[in-house]
Amino acid sequence: MRKGSLLFCLLILCGLGAAAARADTPGAPTLLVPDGVTIDGVDVGGYAPADAQQAVAAHFDESRRIVVGKRPTLVPPRALGASAAVSTAVQQALAAGTGMDVPLKISVNRARTAAWVRQTAKVYDRAGKDSTVTLRGGKPFVTEGAPGHSIDQRRAVTVLAKALAANAAAPVRLPVVNEAPAVSRSNFGPVIVIHRSAHRLNLYHGMRSWQTFGVAVGQPAYPTPLGRFEIVVMWRNPWWFPPASPWAQGESPVPPGPGNPLGTRWMGLSSPGVGIHGTPDPASIGYSASHGCIRMLIPQAEWLFQHVQVGTPVFIIPN
């Protein structure tokens, strides 16, 4: 064989050998997490980094059960202000020994946690509902009050942030403050019912009968008004000033003392010019004799004055 032909064959064989050598050379080795390694309890042994990161992120992103009062709700941790250093944990897992559990570092943005708590409080919080009074069969009926409740926002942020930082799986119960109504059946206080035609004033403690007094009410030309009112002003030893009414024309103010038309106590009602007061004319009690006010014997008006307050409901009914 000629030298040229021999050289050509050698070149072909060398080329094929080089190609075969390139085909048999393995690529760069794929990094895998050692067997038995976990990240915050998530088994990532034998996972490639990208797969490990996906598994840990999916586990962290599972919604947390938050309990407010009796209401459970599921919330993603990121919405609560938590974030996890997943990439860092995966890098540590690659270098970990078999069977190791790598911690997952959780960061909590307390401002976002507080914002979520505030928003939740707007939905959950309820003010207490005070008892109110109406009449049933001529007697006071006090409604049941309703308690209020609210999230203790400062403590809730602390509890929630701590649970998020620990990546706790257990439900997180936010602290709640229960608030009794300010006014309830047990502490409702005095209620006055005036029976106009019977010339009688009944004082109740809530719905419980307390005292009964005879009174004088307005004469037919100046009737005592019917309806619901309340005491709006209370004066000891009041002056009497003539009202802007024809019957009082030419009258002068009367200072405190004997003969004062209002006696020694005045409990003005939310009906203009009308009040409960004592009278120096005890013979008028039991009759329709006033100019619209409710007259009482002076000692009884003084006693009543001591047992009512501004805001006391006053019902004036026909019978």
C-alpha positions as CSV (number, residue, x, y, z in Angstrom):
1,M,0.0,0.0,0.0
2,R,1.3,3.4,-0.9
3,K,2.2,5.8,1.9
4,G,-0.5,8.3,0.9
5,S,-3.2,5.7,1.2
6,L,-1.9,4.5,4.6
7,L,-1.8,8.0,6.0
8,F,-5.4,8.7,4.9
9,C,-6.6,5.5,6.7
10,L,-4.8,6.5,9.9
11,L,-6.4,9.9,9.8
12,I,-9.9,8.4,9.5
13,L,-9.3,6.0,12.3
14,C,-7.9,8.7,14.6
15,G,-11.0,10.9,13.8
16,L,-13.4,8.0,14.7
17,G,-11.5,7.3,17.8
18,A,-11.6,10.9,18.9
19,A,-15.4,11.0,18.3
20,A,-15.9,7.8,20.2
21,A,-13.8,9.2,23.1
22,R,-16.0,12.4,23.2
23,A,-19.2,10.3,23.1
24,D,-18.0,8.2,26.1
25,T,-16.9,11.2,28.2
26,P,-19.6,11.8,30.9
27,G,-21.0,15.3,31.5
28,A,-20.6,17.4,34.6
29,P,-21.9,15.5,37.6
30,T,-25.4,16.5,38.9
31,L,-25.4,17.6,42.5
32,L,-27.9,15.8,44.7
33,V,-28.9,16.2,48.4
34,P,-27.5,13.4,50.4
35,D,-29.9,10.6,51.3
36,G,-31.8,11.1,54.6
37,V,-31.4,14.8,54.7
38,T,-34.4,16.9,55.6
39,I,-35.1,20.7,55.6
40,D,-37.3,21.7,58.5
41,G,-38.7,18.2,58.5
42,V,-39.2,18.0,54.7
43,D,-37.4,15.0,53.2
44,V,-35.2,16.2,50.3
45,G,-32.7,13.3,50.3
46,G,-31.7,12.5,46.7
47,Y,-33.3,15.7,45.3
48,A,-31.6,18.0,42.8
49,P,-31.3,21.5,44.2
50,A,-34.2,22.9,42.1
51,D,-36.5,20.0,43.2
52,A,-35.5,20.4,46.8
53,Q,-36.2,24.2,46.7
54,Q,-39.6,23.6,45.1
55,A,-40.5,21.0,47.8
56,V,-39.5,23.1,50.7
57,A,-41.1,26.3,49.3
58,A,-44.4,24.4,48.7
59,H,-44.3,23.1,52.3
60,F,-43.7,26.6,53.7
61,D,-46.4,28.2,51.5
62,E,-49.1,25.9,53.0
63,S,-51.8,28.1,54.7
64,R,-51.6,28.4,58.4
65,R,-54.8,27.9,60.5
66,I,-55.5,31.1,62.5
67,V,-58.3,31.0,65.1
68,V,-60.0,34.2,66.1
69,G,-62.6,33.6,68.8
70,K,-64.5,30.6,67.4
71,R,-63.7,31.3,63.8
72,P,-60.8,29.4,62.1
73,T,-59.4,30.8,58.9
74,L,-56.6,29.7,56.6
75,V,-54.0,32.3,55.6
76,P,-50.8,31.9,53.5
77,P,-47.7,32.7,55.7
78,R,-46.6,35.4,53.2
79,A,-49.8,37.2,53.7
80,L,-49.0,37.3,57.4
81,G,-45.6,38.8,56.7
82,A,-43.4,35.7,56.8
83,S,-40.7,34.7,54.3
84,A,-38.3,31.8,54.2
85,A,-34.6,31.5,53.2
86,V,-35.3,28.4,51.1
87,S,-32.2,28.8,48.8
88,T,-29.8,29.1,51.7
89,A,-31.3,26.0,53.4
90,V,-31.0,24.0,50.2
91,Q,-27.3,25.0,49.9
92,Q,-26.7,23.8,53.4
93,A,-28.6,20.6,52.7
94,L,-26.2,19.8,49.8
95,A,-23.3,19.9,52.3
96,A,-25.1,18.1,55.1
97,G,-24.3,14.7,56.4
98,T,-26.7,11.8,56.0
99,G,-29.7,12.0,58.3
100,M,-29.3,15.7,59.2
101,D,-32.2,18.1,59.5
102,V,-31.3,21.5,58.2
103,P,-33.2,24.4,59.8
104,L,-35.3,26.7,57.6
105,K,-34.7,30.3,58.6
106,I,-37.9,32.3,58.8
107,S,-38.1,36.1,58.7
108,V,-41.1,38.0,59.9
109,N,-42.1,41.5,58.8
110,R,-44.0,42.6,61.9
111,A,-45.4,45.6,60.1
112,R,-47.1,43.3,57.6
113,T,-48.2,41.1,60.5
114,A,-49.7,44.1,62.3
115,A,-51.4,45.2,59.1
116,W,-53.1,41.8,58.7
117,V,-54.2,41.8,62.4
118,R,-55.7,45.3,62.0
119,Q,-57.6,44.3,58.9
120,T,-58.9,41.2,60.6
121,A,-59.9,43.2,63.7
122,K,-62.1,45.4,61.5
123,V,-64.1,42.3,60.5
124,Y,-64.1,40.6,63.9
125,D,-64.4,43.3,66.5
126,R,-67.9,44.1,67.8
127,A,-68.8,46.7,70.3
128,G,-71.1,45.6,73.2
129,K,-74.8,46.4,72.8
130,D,-76.2,48.1,75.8
131,S,-79.6,47.2,77.2
132,T,-82.5,49.5,76.4
133,V,-85.9,50.1,78.0
134,T,-89.4,50.1,76.5
135,L,-92.8,49.8,78.0
136,R,-94.9,46.6,78.1
137,G,-98.3,46.8,79.7
138,G,-97.4,50.1,81.3
139,K,-94.2,48.6,83.0
140,P,-90.6,48.9,82.0
141,F,-89.1,46.1,79.9
142,V,-85.3,46.1,79.7
143,T,-83.8,44.3,76.8
144,E,-80.9,41.9,77.1
145,G,-77.6,43.5,76.4
146,A,-75.0,41.9,74.1
147,P,-71.3,41.5,75.0
148,G,-68.7,42.9,72.7
149,H,-65.3,41.3,71.7
150,S,-62.2,42.6,70.1
151,I,-58.7,41.3,69.2
152,D,-55.9,42.3,71.5
153,Q,-53.9,43.6,68.6
154,R,-50.6,44.1,70.4
155,R,-50.5,40.6,71.9
156,A,-51.9,39.1,68.7
157,V,-49.0,40.5,66.6
158,T,-46.5,39.0,69.2
159,V,-48.2,35.6,69.3
160,L,-48.5,35.4,65.5
161,A,-44.9,36.6,64.8
162,K,-43.5,34.0,67.3
163,A,-45.5,31.2,65.7
164,L,-44.5,32.2,62.2
165,A,-40.8,32.5,63.1
166,A,-41.0,28.9,64.6
167,N,-42.8,27.7,61.4
168,A,-45.3,26.0,63.8
169,A,-47.8,23.8,62.2
170,A,-50.3,24.0,65.1
171,P,-53.2,26.4,64.8
172,V,-52.5,29.9,66.2
173,R,-55.2,31.3,68.5
174,L,-55.2,35.0,68.6
175,P,-55.9,36.6,72.0
176,V,-59.4,38.1,72.2
177,V,-60.9,40.5,74.8
178,N,-64.5,40.0,75.7
179,E,-66.3,43.1,76.9
180,A,-69.5,43.2,78.9
181,P,-72.1,45.8,77.8
182,A,-71.8,49.0,79.9
183,V,-75.5,49.0,80.5
184,S,-77.3,45.6,81.2
185,R,-80.4,44.4,83.0
186,S,-78.5,44.1,86.2
187,N,-77.3,47.7,86.3
188,F,-79.9,49.5,84.2
189,G,-80.8,52.0,86.9
190,P,-84.0,54.0,87.6
191,V,-86.9,54.3,85.3
192,I,-89.9,56.6,85.9
193,V,-93.4,55.8,84.6
194,I,-96.0,58.5,85.2
195,H,-99.7,57.5,84.9
196,R,-101.3,60.8,84.0
197,S,-105.0,60.1,84.6
198,A,-104.2,58.2,87.8
199,H,-101.9,61.0,89.1
200,R,-99.3,58.4,90.0
201,L,-95.5,58.3,89.6
202,N,-94.0,54.8,89.7
203,L,-90.2,54.5,90.1
204,Y,-88.6,51.3,89.0
205,H,-85.1,49.9,89.4
206,G,-84.7,48.5,85.9
207,M,-87.8,46.2,85.7
208,R,-88.3,46.0,89.5
209,S,-90.9,48.1,91.2
210,W,-89.3,50.5,93.7
211,Q,-91.5,53.3,94.9
212,T,-94.9,54.9,94.1
213,F,-95.9,58.5,94.7
214,G,-99.0,60.5,94.2
215,V,-98.5,63.5,91.9
216,A,-100.3,66.5,90.3
217,V,-100.2,66.8,86.5
218,G,-101.3,69.4,84.0
219,Q,-104.8,70.8,84.0
220,P,-106.8,70.3,80.8
221,A,-105.8,73.7,79.4
222,Y,-102.1,72.9,79.9
223,P,-101.9,69.0,79.8
224,T,-98.7,67.2,80.7
225,P,-97.3,65.8,77.4
226,L,-97.5,62.0,76.7
227,G,-94.5,60.1,75.5
228,R,-91.0,59.0,76.3
229,F,-88.6,61.6,77.8
230,E,-85.6,61.7,80.0
231,I,-84.2,63.9,82.7
232,V,-81.9,66.4,81.2
233,V,-81.2,68.8,84.1
234,M,-81.3,68.6,87.9
235,W,-81.2,71.7,90.2
236,R,-81.2,72.0,93.9
237,N,-83.1,75.0,95.3
238,P,-84.0,76.4,91.9
239,W,-85.2,79.8,90.9
240,W,-88.6,80.0,89.3
241,F,-88.7,82.1,86.1
242,P,-92.0,82.9,84.4
243,P,-92.4,81.0,81.2
244,A,-93.3,82.7,77.9
245,S,-97.0,81.7,78.3
246,P,-100.1,83.9,78.7
247,W,-100.8,82.5,82.2
248,A,-97.5,83.8,83.5
249,Q,-97.7,87.3,82.1
250,G,-96.8,89.9,84.7
251,E,-95.2,87.4,87.0
252,S,-91.8,88.0,88.5
253,P,-88.9,85.5,89.1
254,V,-89.1,83.8,92.5
255,P,-85.8,82.9,94.3
256,P,-85.3,79.7,96.3
257,G,-87.1,79.5,99.6
258,P,-90.6,79.1,101.0
259,G,-93.3,79.7,98.4
260,N,-91.1,78.9,95.4
261,P,-93.5,77.2,92.9
262,L,-90.8,74.5,92.2
263,G,-90.2,73.6,95.9
264,T,-86.6,72.7,96.6
265,R,-85.8,70.3,93.7
266,W,-86.2,70.5,89.9
267,M,-85.8,67.6,87.5
268,G,-86.2,69.0,84.0
269,L,-87.4,66.7,81.2
270,S,-86.5,66.7,77.5
271,S,-89.9,68.1,76.8
272,P,-89.3,71.9,76.9
273,G,-90.6,73.6,80.1
274,V,-91.8,70.4,81.7
275,G,-90.2,68.9,84.8
276,I,-90.8,67.0,88.0
277,H,-90.5,69.2,91.1
278,G,-91.7,69.7,94.6
279,T,-94.7,72.0,95.3
280,P,-95.6,74.3,98.2
281,D,-99.2,73.4,97.5
282,P,-99.6,69.9,98.8
283,A,-103.4,70.1,98.3
284,S,-102.9,69.9,94.5
285,I,-101.4,66.4,94.7
286,G,-103.8,63.9,93.1
287,Y,-105.3,66.4,90.8
288,S,-104.8,67.9,87.3
289,A,-103.7,71.3,88.6
290,S,-100.3,72.3,87.1
291,H,-99.4,74.0,83.9
292,G,-97.9,70.8,82.5
293,C,-95.3,69.9,85.1
294,I,-95.4,66.9,87.5
295,R,-95.7,68.1,91.1
296,M,-94.7,66.1,94.1
297,L,-94.7,66.7,97.8
298,I,-91.4,68.4,98.7
299,P,-89.9,65.6,100.8
300,Q,-90.8,63.1,98.2
301,A,-89.3,65.2,95.4
302,E,-86.1,65.5,97.5
303,W,-86.0,61.7,97.9
304,L,-86.6,61.1,94.2
305,F,-83.8,63.6,93.4
306,Q,-81.4,61.5,95.3
307,H,-82.3,58.3,93.4
308,V,-82.3,59.4,89.8
309,Q,-79.8,61.1,87.5
310,V,-79.5,63.0,84.2
311,G,-80.5,60.5,81.5
312,T,-83.1,58.6,83.6
313,P,-85.9,57.5,81.2
314,V,-89.3,59.0,82.0
315,F,-92.5,57.5,80.4
316,I,-95.7,59.5,80.6
317,I,-98.7,57.4,79.7
318,P,-102.4,58.2,79.7
319,N,-103.6,55.7,82.4
